[in-house]
Amino acid sequence: MFGANIDNDPPVGSEHRVQYGTAILSRYPITASDNTWLVKPPDQEQRGPTGSGRPPRSWT
């Protein structure tokens, strides 16, 4: 699962978008997800946490 915090158009000569964010790898199915953008100061890049919608097994 991947949540992009930065998603820019492809550079000239490329078809691939430029993305930066957070990835979650799990051996269990991810049934829901969300990506929340944090408040961004004007001269900073966008940041944000990504969640799987389910607490880790150690929390249960």
C-alpha positions as CSV (number, residue, x, y, z in Angstrom):
1,M,0.0,0.0,0.0
2,F,1.4,3.4,-0.9
3,G,0.3,6.9,0.1
4,A,1.8,9.7,-2.1
5,N,2.4,13.0,-0.3
6,I,4.1,14.5,-3.3
7,D,2.7,13.7,-6.8
8,N,4.2,15.7,-9.6
9,D,3.8,15.5,-13.3
10,P,6.4,13.4,-15.2
11,P,9.6,15.2,-16.3
12,V,10.0,16.0,-20.0
13,G,10.7,12.8,-21.9
14,S,9.2,10.4,-19.3
15,E,5.8,8.9,-18.7
16,H,6.3,8.2,-15.0
17,R,4.9,10.6,-12.4
18,V,7.3,11.7,-9.6
19,Q,5.9,10.5,-6.3
20,Y,7.2,10.5,-2.8
21,G,5.4,9.2,0.2
22,T,4.9,6.3,2.7
23,A,4.6,2.6,1.9
24,I,3.2,-0.2,4.2
25,L,4.2,-3.8,3.6
26,S,2.2,-6.5,5.3
27,R,1.8,-10.2,5.2
28,Y,-1.8,-9.7,6.2
29,P,-4.5,-8.2,3.9
30,I,-4.9,-4.5,4.0
31,T,-8.6,-3.9,3.8
32,A,-8.7,-0.1,4.3
33,S,-6.2,2.7,4.1
34,D,-5.9,6.5,4.4
35,N,-3.3,9.1,3.8
36,T,-3.6,12.4,5.7
37,W,-1.7,15.5,4.7
38,L,-0.2,17.4,7.6
39,V,-0.2,21.2,7.7
40,K,2.6,22.4,5.4
41,P,4.6,25.6,6.0
42,P,4.8,27.6,2.7
43,D,8.5,26.8,1.9
44,Q,8.4,23.1,3.0
45,E,7.5,19.9,1.2
46,Q,4.2,18.1,1.9
47,R,4.3,15.4,4.5
48,G,1.7,13.0,6.0
49,P,1.2,9.7,7.7
50,T,-0.4,6.7,6.0
51,G,-2.5,4.3,7.9
52,S,-3.8,0.8,7.1
53,G,-7.1,1.3,9.0
54,R,-6.2,-1.5,11.4
55,P,-4.0,-1.4,14.6
56,P,-0.9,-3.6,14.7
57,R,-1.6,-7.1,16.1
58,S,0.5,-6.2,19.2
59,W,-2.2,-3.6,20.1
60,T,-5.0,-6.2,20.3
